[in-house]
């Protein structure tokens, strides 16, 4: 079950980044976002109590909205990483 939970949070983080117009894959490849920092972001997502709200946001809002919702624990990082 932990693998499923980890996968869920990975994809929620990835989706929230995409929604905010952030290319995590490109940032990781370029080194602008380090793997350790990405793991920290994933840990924040795993601890978040708003997973249902996050899934709701991701289910109906298109990519490129630029601002993550106020409840997103990684919102400030995603805003900083937005190019």
C-alpha positions in Angstrom: 0.0 0.0 0.0 2.9 2.4 0.7 4.0 2.1 -3.0 0.5 3.1 -4.1 0.5 6.0 -1.8 3.9 7.1 -2.9 2.9 6.8 -6.5 -0.3 8.8 -5.9 1.6 11.7 -4.2 4.3 11.6 -6.9 1.7 12.1 -9.6 -0.2 14.7 -7.6 2.9 16.7 -7.2 3.8 16.2 -10.9 0.3 17.2 -11.9 0.2 20.3 -9.7 3.5 21.4 -11.1 2.2 20.9 -14.6 -1.0 22.8 -13.7 1.3 25.6 -12.5 3.3 25.6 -15.7 6.4 24.1 -14.2 8.3 21.5 -16.1 9.7 19.3 -13.3 11.4 16.9 -15.8 13.2 19.7 -17.5 14.3 21.3 -14.2 15.6 18.0 -12.9 17.5 17.3 -16.1 19.0 20.8 -16.1 20.0 20.6 -12.4 17.9 23.8 -11.6 15.9 21.5 -9.3 18.1 19.0 -7.4 16.9 15.5 -6.6 17.2 16.2 -2.9 14.9 19.2 -3.2 12.4 17.2 -5.3 12.4 14.5 -2.6 11.6 17.2 0.0 8.7 18.4 -2.1 7.4 14.9 -2.4 7.7 14.5 1.4 5.6 17.7 1.9 3.0 16.3 -0.5 2.9 12.9 1.4 2.3 14.7 4.7 -0.4 17.0 3.2 -3.9 16.7 4.6 -5.5 18.1 1.4 -5.0 15.1 -1.0 -8.7 15.0 -1.8 -8.8 18.7 -2.5 -5.6 18.4 -4.6 -7.2 15.6 -6.7 -10.3 17.7 -7.1 -8.2 20.6 -8.4 -6.3 18.4 -10.8 -9.4 16.7 -12.1 -11.0 19.8 -13.6 -8.4 22.6 -14.0 -6.2 22.7 -17.1 -2.4 22.9 -17.1 -0.8 26.3 -17.2 -2.9 28.0 -14.6 0.3 29.4 -13.0 -0.8 29.6 -9.4 -1.2 26.5 -7.2 -4.1 26.6 -4.8 -3.6 28.2 -1.4 -3.6 24.9 0.4 -0.7 23.5 -1.6 2.3 23.0 0.7 4.6 23.2 -2.3 2.9 26.2 -3.8 5.6 28.7 -2.9 8.3 26.4 -4.5 6.2 25.9 -7.7 5.7 29.7 -8.0 9.4 30.2 -7.6 10.2 27.5 -10.2 7.7 28.8 -12.7 9.5 30.2 -15.7 
